[in-house]
Structure formats: structure tokens, C-alpha cells
């Protein structure tokens, strides 16, 4: 029987441990999980596929191009010799020149092979690569915005955890004083109303705990949905690192890379415009079957072919060249304006966040001193209560004052960390 119990314990204990074990997540892990869980991440594969298809299509421009055409026509007149065919037949018996029919038919297949295109295909491939790079950088900046949402939910959950810890300390403090008053009642130096006053405060603290748990659950569920995690998980308190280097670091936001990628895209568009101005050289072979063939004086269905070298130059693009260049330059200048606006807003945001960090730091230092003083005052009130110098109401006031001071410090500690990580988000420097 003992061996059976030992076996059951050995089997059930690890299972129970695994069921109670909670996943511990850092804020960096949450950034990565949110990125991988967000549906927009699938856009990367679509951008890559589009780039590959476009590059493959551009490269096919070097393959022979085949065109097939057919036509049937009726002409108001046909080619004729400038003399009377009847007189020629009388002068040369047995010799006749046929006249082509006014209904003509032709089926033609033409094969063209580009030899030189002035860089059109190369510029098309470069443009496809530049556009895909710009799309990827824009997607990267869109996904980066998830970090700000993670910050809000991550530190919101940490704040509730911290406030729940403070609430637990308050309940323990009240319970200790309830026990103290109960002992005083046994000695006849306190009455029932004193104890009930403390018990009311304990019930208020428990009621507040219910509210904190509800808020914590809400933050946990929202963060879990964002990072793709279900069930309970533990969050670690992050470390901000070297704050001096952090707040003096340069801006490394993905939006700047996106602006640069779009600027390169306009450069590729300029190259494509230049390539479209050059002539093209290619070989062609044309074969067909029709009536008449190449010999217009034969009114029979005949096969035929033509082969040669072709040079083409579309000078019509010169008409719009200046406006095309100006349009691309306007787009480039617009990108520069957007980049300057972005940097200006980032500078303002950094200034506001830096001021906020300094303010919370000062409040935190003052708050720690207030907590120390409030704790001393509370302890003095507890001693005076035992000596009958102060009432329970006075003690409750001091306990609540200490609790408020502790909650304020706890909130400011989390707020300061959140402000630092928001600053890190603003600059993307860590």
C-alpha cells in the first residue's frame, strides 16, 4: 500500500507542478510575440512573392516575343500595270499578267528578339526591388507601432500587480491592529466599536482588492490577446539600463528607413524614365500565308517569310520628359517634407517625455521620504494606542495615510519605468 501511494505521488506531483507552473515573460519577449502574432506579419510573404513575380516577368523581356495576327480585307482597288492587258495579250500570245483580287487574306506569325533595350529591363528590375524594399520598410514601421501598445498593457498589468501587493500589505497591517485591539479589549482598555472600525477598513481593503483583480484580469486578457498567449502568465519588472545614454541616443526609428527606401524608389523611377528615351534594337522573323503573298502579281495563296534587323525609337516620350522628371522630383521633395515633419514631432515628443521622466523621478524621491515619515508616524500611533493616548480613529487615519503614500510610490515607480520605455520606443534606442 505504501509503495502504491509513493507511485501515485511520483506521478501526480510533476503533473500538478506543470499545471501550476506559469510562463514568465519579459517585455522584449512580448514585443516579439506581438509582432509574430499580429496578422499584418503575413504581409511580408506577400511582398516577397510580388517582388519575385515582378522580377521574373521583367526578365522574360529577353525571351523571344511571338505575335500572331490574321486579317481578311476588301479593297476598293488593287495594283495594276499601266497598260491594257488585252493589247499585251494580242502582242504576246500566251502571255498574261494576273490581276490580284480585291478580297485579300493573310495569316502572319512574327518572332522578335530584343538585342538591346537601352536598360529598360534592368531599370524595371531595379524599380521592382526598390518598391519591395520600400513596402517592407513601411510594413516594419507599422509593426513597430505594436511596441507602444505592448508598453501600455505590460506596465498597466505591472501597476495592478504592484497595487495588489500594497493592498495585501494594508490588509496584513489592519489584521495585526485588529488582533492588537482584541487583546486590548481583553484587558479592558478598548471597546467593540474600536475593533469594528478596523474591521470596516479591512473590508474596504478587500473590496478594493476585488477591483484591482478585475483590472489586472482585463490587462492580462488584452495583453494575452495581443501576444497570442492564453491563461495566466507572469511578467518580469524590466530594467531600463544606462538612462544617460538612453536619453542622449540618436533616433533609430524604422520610419526613417522607410523614408529613405521611398526616396531610393524615386531615384529608380528617374532611371526608368531615362531608359525609356533610348532606341531599341532587335531581330525579327516574320512568316505567313495569304493571298497575295509577297509577289503582288500572283493572285494565289502562298507562304512567305521576312527576316531582318529592326531599330525603333519612340521619340514621343520626349514630349512628357520634363513633366515626368518634375513629377518624380516633386515626389522626392514631398518625402523630404514628411521626414522633416516626423523628426520635428519626435523632437517634441522626446522633450515632453524627458520632462515627464524628470518630474516622476523627483516625485519618487519625495514619495520615498514621505513613506518613511508616514511609517514612523503610524508606528508612533500604534504605540500611543496601546498606551491609550490616541483613539483607533486616529490610528486608522495614519494607516490609510501610509497606504496612500506607498501606493503613490508604487505607481510612480511603474510610471517612471513606463516613461523610460516609451522614450525608448520614441527613439528606438536601447
C-alpha positions as CSV (number, residue, x, y, z in Angstrom):
1,X,0.0,0.0,0.0
2,X,2.8,2.4,0.8
3,X,4.5,1.7,-2.5
4,X,1.3,2.4,-4.3
5,X,1.0,5.7,-2.6
6,X,4.6,6.6,-3.4
7,X,4.0,5.7,-7.0
8,X,0.9,7.9,-7.1
9,X,2.7,10.8,-5.6
10,X,5.6,10.4,-8.0
11,X,3.2,10.5,-10.9
12,X,0.8,13.2,-9.8
13,X,3.3,15.7,-8.3
14,X,5.0,16.6,-11.6
15,X,1.6,16.8,-13.2
16,X,0.4,19.2,-10.5
17,X,3.6,21.2,-10.8
18,X,3.2,21.6,-14.5
19,X,-0.4,22.7,-14.1
20,X,0.5,25.3,-11.6
21,X,3.6,26.5,-13.4
22,X,3.2,29.9,-15.1
23,X,5.1,31.2,-18.1
24,X,7.4,34.1,-17.3
25,X,7.6,36.8,-20.0
26,X,9.9,39.8,-20.4
27,X,8.9,42.9,-22.2
28,X,11.3,42.1,-25.0
29,X,9.6,38.7,-25.5
30,X,6.2,40.4,-25.5
31,X,7.5,42.7,-28.3
32,X,8.5,39.7,-30.4
33,X,5.4,37.7,-29.6
34,X,3.1,40.6,-30.5
35,X,4.9,41.1,-33.8
36,X,4.7,37.4,-34.7
37,X,1.0,37.2,-33.6
38,X,-0.2,40.3,-35.4
39,X,-2.0,39.4,-38.7
40,X,-0.1,42.1,-40.6
41,X,3.1,40.0,-40.3
42,X,1.8,37.8,-43.1
43,X,2.2,40.7,-45.5
44,X,5.9,40.1,-45.6
45,X,5.4,36.9,-47.6
46,X,3.0,38.7,-50.0
47,X,5.6,41.4,-50.6
48,X,8.3,38.8,-51.3
49,X,6.1,36.9,-53.6
50,X,5.1,40.1,-55.5
51,X,8.8,41.0,-55.9
52,X,9.7,37.6,-57.2
53,X,6.9,37.6,-59.7
54,X,7.7,41.1,-60.9
55,X,11.4,40.3,-61.3
56,X,10.6,37.1,-63.2
57,X,8.2,39.0,-65.5
58,X,10.8,41.7,-66.2
59,X,13.5,39.1,-67.0
60,X,11.2,37.5,-69.5
61,X,11.6,40.6,-71.6
62,X,14.8,39.0,-73.0
63,X,12.9,36.0,-74.2
64,X,11.7,35.8,-77.9
65,X,8.4,37.5,-78.3
66,X,5.9,35.8,-80.6
67,X,2.9,37.6,-82.1
68,X,0.2,36.0,-84.4
69,X,-2.2,38.0,-86.5
70,X,-4.8,37.3,-89.2
71,X,-6.8,39.6,-91.5
72,X,-9.3,39.4,-94.3
73,X,-9.8,42.7,-96.3
74,X,-11.8,44.0,-99.3
75,X,-10.0,46.7,-101.2
76,X,-11.6,49.4,-103.5
77,X,-8.6,48.9,-105.9
78,X,-5.6,46.7,-106.4
79,X,-2.2,47.1,-108.1
80,X,-2.3,47.1,-111.9
81,X,0.2,47.6,-114.7
82,X,-0.1,51.0,-116.5
83,X,-1.2,49.5,-119.9
84,X,-4.1,47.5,-121.3
85,X,-3.6,43.8,-120.6
86,X,-5.7,42.9,-123.7
87,X,-3.2,44.7,-126.0
88,X,-0.3,43.0,-124.3
89,X,-2.0,39.6,-124.9
90,X,-2.6,40.4,-128.6
91,X,1.1,41.4,-129.0
92,X,2.4,38.5,-127.0
93,X,0.1,35.5,-127.4
94,X,0.1,33.2,-124.4
95,X,1.4,35.8,-122.0
96,X,-1.0,37.2,-119.4
97,X,-0.5,39.2,-116.2
98,X,-3.0,38.3,-113.5
99,X,-4.7,41.0,-111.5
100,X,-4.9,40.5,-107.7
101,X,-8.4,40.1,-106.3
102,X,-9.9,42.8,-104.3
103,X,-10.5,40.3,-101.4
104,X,-7.2,39.5,-99.7
105,X,-6.4,37.2,-96.8
106,X,-3.3,36.9,-94.6
107,X,-2.1,34.9,-91.5
108,X,1.2,36.1,-90.1
109,X,3.4,34.9,-87.2
110,X,6.2,37.2,-86.1
111,X,9.2,36.4,-83.8
112,X,11.0,39.3,-82.2
113,X,14.3,39.0,-80.2
114,X,15.5,42.1,-78.3
115,X,19.2,42.7,-78.6
116,X,19.5,46.0,-76.8
117,X,16.7,47.8,-75.0
118,X,18.6,50.8,-73.5
119,X,18.4,49.5,-70.0
120,X,14.6,49.2,-69.8
121,X,14.5,45.7,-68.4
122,X,17.4,46.4,-65.9
123,X,15.6,49.6,-64.7
124,X,12.4,47.6,-64.4
125,X,14.1,45.0,-62.2
126,X,15.7,47.7,-60.1
127,X,12.4,49.5,-59.7
128,X,10.7,46.3,-58.6
129,X,13.4,45.7,-55.9
130,X,13.2,49.3,-54.7
131,X,9.4,49.1,-54.4
132,X,9.6,45.8,-52.5
133,X,12.2,47.3,-50.1
134,X,10.0,50.4,-49.6
135,X,7.0,48.2,-48.9
136,X,9.0,46.1,-46.4
137,X,10.3,49.1,-44.6
138,X,6.8,50.6,-44.4
139,X,5.5,47.3,-43.0
140,X,8.3,47.3,-40.5
141,X,7.3,50.7,-39.2
142,X,3.6,49.6,-39.0
143,X,4.7,46.6,-36.9
144,X,6.9,48.7,-34.7
145,X,3.8,50.6,-33.5
146,X,2.8,47.4,-31.7
147,X,5.6,48.1,-29.2
148,X,3.7,51.1,-27.9
149,X,0.6,49.0,-27.3
150,X,2.7,46.4,-25.5
151,X,4.1,49.1,-23.2
152,X,0.6,50.3,-22.2
153,X,-0.7,46.8,-21.4
154,X,2.6,45.4,-20.0
155,X,3.1,48.3,-17.5
156,X,-0.7,48.6,-16.8
157,X,-0.6,44.9,-15.7
158,X,2.6,45.5,-13.6
159,X,0.9,48.5,-12.0
160,X,-2.1,46.4,-10.9
161,X,0.3,43.8,-9.6
162,X,2.1,46.4,-7.5
163,X,-1.1,47.9,-6.2
164,X,-2.3,44.4,-5.2
165,X,0.9,43.9,-3.3
166,X,0.3,47.2,-1.5
167,X,-3.2,46.2,-0.8
168,X,-2.1,42.9,0.7
169,X,0.3,44.7,3.0
170,X,-2.5,47.0,4.1
171,X,-4.8,44.0,4.9
172,X,-2.0,42.4,6.9
173,X,-1.4,45.7,8.7
174,X,-5.1,46.1,9.6
175,X,-5.3,42.5,10.7
176,X,-2.4,43.0,13.1
177,X,-4.1,46.0,14.6
178,X,-7.4,44.1,14.8
179,X,-5.6,41.5,16.8
180,X,-3.9,44.2,18.9
181,X,-7.3,45.9,19.7
182,X,-8.8,42.4,20.5
183,X,-6.0,42.0,23.1
184,X,-6.7,45.4,24.5
185,X,-10.4,44.6,24.7
186,X,-9.5,41.5,26.8
187,X,-7.6,43.8,29.1
188,X,-10.5,46.3,29.2
189,X,-8.6,49.2,27.6
190,X,-10.6,49.1,24.3
191,X,-14.2,48.6,23.3
192,X,-16.0,46.7,20.5
193,X,-16.5,49.8,18.3
194,X,-12.7,50.2,18.0
195,X,-12.4,46.7,16.7
196,X,-15.4,47.2,14.3
197,X,-13.8,50.4,12.9
198,X,-10.7,48.4,12.0
199,X,-12.8,45.6,10.6
200,X,-14.7,48.0,8.3
201,X,-11.3,49.3,7.0
202,X,-10.3,45.7,6.3
203,X,-13.5,45.1,4.4
204,X,-12.9,48.2,2.4
205,X,-9.4,47.0,1.6
206,X,-10.8,43.6,0.5
207,X,-13.4,45.4,-1.7
208,X,-10.6,47.4,-3.3
209,X,-8.7,44.1,-3.9
210,X,-11.7,42.9,-6.0
211,X,-11.5,46.0,-8.2
212,X,-7.7,45.6,-8.6
213,X,-8.1,41.9,-9.5
214,X,-10.7,42.8,-12.2
215,X,-8.4,45.5,-13.7
216,X,-5.5,43.1,-13.6
217,X,-7.5,40.4,-15.4
218,X,-8.6,42.9,-18.0
219,X,-4.9,44.0,-18.7
220,X,-3.9,40.3,-18.7
221,X,-6.5,39.3,-21.2
222,X,-5.8,42.2,-23.5
223,X,-2.0,41.6,-23.4
224,X,-2.6,37.9,-23.9
225,X,-4.7,38.6,-27.0
226,X,-2.0,40.9,-28.4
227,X,0.8,38.4,-27.9
228,X,-1.1,35.3,-28.6
229,X,-1.0,33.8,-25.1
230,X,-3.9,32.3,-23.1
231,X,-4.1,31.6,-19.4
232,X,-2.1,33.1,-16.6
233,X,1.5,34.3,-17.1
234,X,4.0,36.2,-15.0
235,X,5.7,39.5,-16.1
236,X,9.1,40.5,-15.0
237,X,10.0,44.0,-14.0
238,X,12.1,45.4,-16.8
239,X,15.5,47.2,-16.4
240,X,16.0,50.5,-18.3
241,X,19.8,50.2,-18.5
242,X,22.0,53.3,-18.8
243,X,19.5,56.1,-18.7
244,X,22.0,58.8,-19.6
245,X,23.0,57.0,-22.8
246,X,19.4,56.2,-23.5
247,X,18.1,59.8,-23.3
248,X,21.0,61.1,-25.3
249,X,20.9,58.5,-28.1
250,X,20.1,59.1,-31.7
251,X,16.8,58.4,-33.3
252,X,16.8,54.9,-35.0
253,X,13.1,54.6,-35.9
254,X,12.1,52.3,-38.8
255,X,10.1,55.2,-40.3
256,X,13.4,56.9,-41.2
257,X,14.4,53.8,-43.1
258,X,11.0,53.7,-44.8
259,X,11.5,57.4,-45.9
260,X,15.0,56.5,-47.3
261,X,13.6,53.5,-49.1
262,X,10.9,55.6,-50.8
263,X,13.5,58.2,-51.7
264,X,15.5,55.5,-53.5
265,X,12.4,54.4,-55.2
266,X,12.0,57.8,-56.8
267,X,15.6,57.5,-58.0
268,X,14.8,54.2,-59.7
269,X,11.8,55.9,-61.3
270,X,14.1,58.5,-62.8
271,X,16.4,55.8,-64.2
272,X,13.3,54.1,-65.8
273,X,12.4,57.4,-67.5
274,X,15.9,57.7,-68.9
275,X,15.9,54.1,-70.1
276,X,12.5,54.8,-71.9
277,X,14.2,57.5,-74.0
278,X,16.7,55.2,-75.7
279,X,16.2,53.4,-79.0
280,X,15.7,49.6,-79.1
281,X,17.4,47.1,-81.4
282,X,16.2,43.6,-82.2
283,X,16.0,40.8,-84.7
284,X,12.7,39.7,-86.2
285,X,11.5,36.9,-88.4
286,X,8.0,37.1,-90.0
287,X,6.4,34.1,-91.7
288,X,2.9,33.9,-93.1
289,X,0.4,32.5,-95.6
290,X,-2.0,34.5,-97.7
291,X,-3.3,35.8,-100.9
292,X,-1.4,37.5,-102.4
293,X,2.0,36.7,-100.9
294,X,5.0,38.9,-101.2
295,X,4.6,38.8,-105.0
296,X,1.6,41.2,-105.5
297,X,1.2,39.9,-109.1
298,X,0.4,36.4,-108.0
299,X,-3.3,36.0,-107.1
300,X,-2.8,32.7,-105.3
301,X,-2.4,31.6,-101.7
302,X,1.3,31.4,-101.0
303,X,3.6,31.1,-98.0
304,X,6.2,33.8,-97.3
305,X,8.7,35.0,-94.8
306,X,10.8,38.1,-94.0
307,X,13.8,38.4,-91.6
308,X,15.9,41.3,-90.6
309,X,17.2,43.8,-88.0
310,X,14.8,46.4,-86.6
311,X,15.6,49.7,-84.8
312,X,12.8,51.5,-83.1
313,X,12.8,54.8,-81.1
314,X,9.7,56.2,-79.5
315,X,10.5,59.9,-79.5
316,X,7.0,60.7,-78.2
317,X,8.4,60.3,-74.7
318,X,10.3,63.5,-75.2
319,X,7.1,65.4,-75.1
320,X,6.4,64.5,-71.5
321,X,10.1,64.1,-70.3
322,X,10.3,67.4,-68.5
323,X,7.0,66.9,-66.7
324,X,7.9,63.3,-65.8
325,X,11.1,64.5,-64.3
326,X,9.3,67.2,-62.3
327,X,6.8,64.8,-61.0
328,X,9.4,62.5,-59.7
329,X,11.3,65.4,-58.1
330,X,8.0,66.6,-56.5
331,X,7.5,63.2,-55.0
332,X,11.1,63.2,-53.6
333,X,10.6,66.6,-52.1
334,X,7.3,65.5,-50.6
335,X,9.1,62.6,-48.9
336,X,11.7,65.0,-47.5
337,X,8.9,67.2,-46.1
338,X,7.2,64.2,-44.5
339,X,10.6,63.1,-43.0
340,X,11.2,66.6,-41.6
341,X,7.7,66.6,-40.0
342,X,8.3,63.2,-38.5
343,X,11.6,64.3,-37.0
344,X,10.0,67.6,-35.7
345,X,7.2,65.7,-33.9
346,X,9.7,63.2,-32.5
347,X,11.8,66.1,-31.1
348,X,8.7,67.5,-29.4
349,X,7.7,64.1,-28.0
350,X,11.2,63.5,-26.7
351,X,11.2,66.9,-24.9
352,X,7.8,66.1,-23.3
353,X,8.9,62.6,-22.3
354,X,12.2,63.8,-20.9
355,X,10.3,66.4,-18.8
356,X,7.9,63.7,-17.6
357,X,10.7,61.4,-16.6
358,X,12.4,64.2,-14.6
359,X,9.1,65.0,-12.9
360,X,8.3,61.4,-11.9
361,X,11.9,61.0,-10.7
362,X,11.5,64.0,-8.3
363,X,8.1,62.8,-7.2
364,X,9.5,59.3,-6.5
365,X,12.4,60.7,-4.4
366,X,9.9,62.8,-2.4
367,X,7.5,59.9,-2.1
368,X,10.1,57.6,-0.6
369,X,10.8,60.2,2.1
370,X,7.0,60.6,2.8
371,X,6.6,56.8,3.1
372,X,9.5,56.7,5.6
373,X,7.9,59.5,7.7
374,X,4.4,58.1,7.4
375,X,5.6,54.7,8.6
376,X,7.3,56.4,11.7
377,X,4.1,58.3,12.4
378,X,2.0,55.1,12.1
379,X,4.2,53.2,14.4
380,X,4.1,56.0,17.0
381,X,0.3,56.0,16.7
382,X,0.2,52.2,17.4
383,X,2.3,52.7,20.5
384,X,0.1,55.6,21.7
385,X,-3.0,53.4,21.1
386,X,-1.6,50.8,23.4
387,X,-1.0,53.5,26.0
388,X,-4.5,54.9,25.5
389,X,-3.2,58.3,24.2
390,X,-4.8,58.2,20.8
391,X,-8.1,56.6,19.5
392,X,-8.5,53.9,16.9
393,X,-9.8,56.5,14.5
394,X,-6.5,58.4,14.7
395,X,-4.6,55.1,14.0
396,X,-6.8,54.3,11.1
397,X,-6.1,57.8,9.6
398,X,-2.4,57.2,9.9
399,X,-2.6,53.7,8.4
400,X,-4.6,55.0,5.4
401,X,-2.1,57.9,5.0
402,X,0.8,55.4,4.9
403,X,-1.1,53.2,2.5
404,X,-1.8,56.1,0.1
405,X,1.9,57.2,0.3
406,X,3.0,53.6,-0.5
407,X,0.5,53.3,-3.4
408,X,1.7,56.7,-4.8
409,X,5.4,55.5,-4.7
410,X,4.5,52.2,-6.3
411,X,2.5,53.9,-9.0
412,X,5.3,56.4,-9.7
413,X,7.9,53.6,-9.8
414,X,5.9,51.8,-12.6
415,X,5.1,55.1,-14.3
416,X,8.8,56.0,-14.4
417,X,9.7,52.7,-16.0
418,X,6.9,53.1,-18.5
419,X,8.0,56.6,-19.3
420,X,11.6,55.3,-19.9
421,X,10.3,52.5,-22.2
422,X,8.1,55.0,-24.0
423,X,11.2,57.1,-24.6
424,X,13.0,54.0,-25.9
425,X,10.0,53.5,-28.2
426,X,10.2,57.1,-29.4
427,X,13.9,56.8,-30.3
428,X,14.2,53.1,-30.8
429,X,17.5,53.3,-28.9
430,X,18.2,50.7,-26.2
